[in-house]
Amino acid sequence: MNGRISISRNSRQGARTSSWTVPSLHSPARLAVALADGALTRDKLARSAFIMGEFENQEENEEILSLNLCSNSQIVQIICDNNAFTAKEGIFNPEETVTNAEIFFVMKK
C-alpha cells in the first residue's frame, strides 16, 4: 500500500501544490531502503532503528571511541548500549555501508 503526500504553499506566483507517492513502510527492511540515499550507512541505520524501536538509556555505557564522528551521537550510544549495534573494538564507523544481514539484525531488535 502506498500513500500520497501533498504539500501546498503560497508564493508571489500563486499557490503551488507538490505531491509524491511514499512507499509503504510497514516492514523494517522497506523503511531502511526508503531512508537510504544511495548506500545505507551505519549512522543512518542507527537513526532508523531508534525511530522504530523502543530503546532506553542504560546505566552503563559502551565505550565508543568514534562517537564524535557520528551525526547522532546520543542515538548511536543508546543503540549500542542496547546491543542493537556493536562498536568493533570501540569504533562505530558511522560512514561504513551496512549489509542486508546487518539491516535485518538491527531492525529486529
Helices and strands as residue ranges (DSSP letters): E 3-11, E 14-22, H 28-35, H 42-52, G 67-69, H 73-81, H 100-107
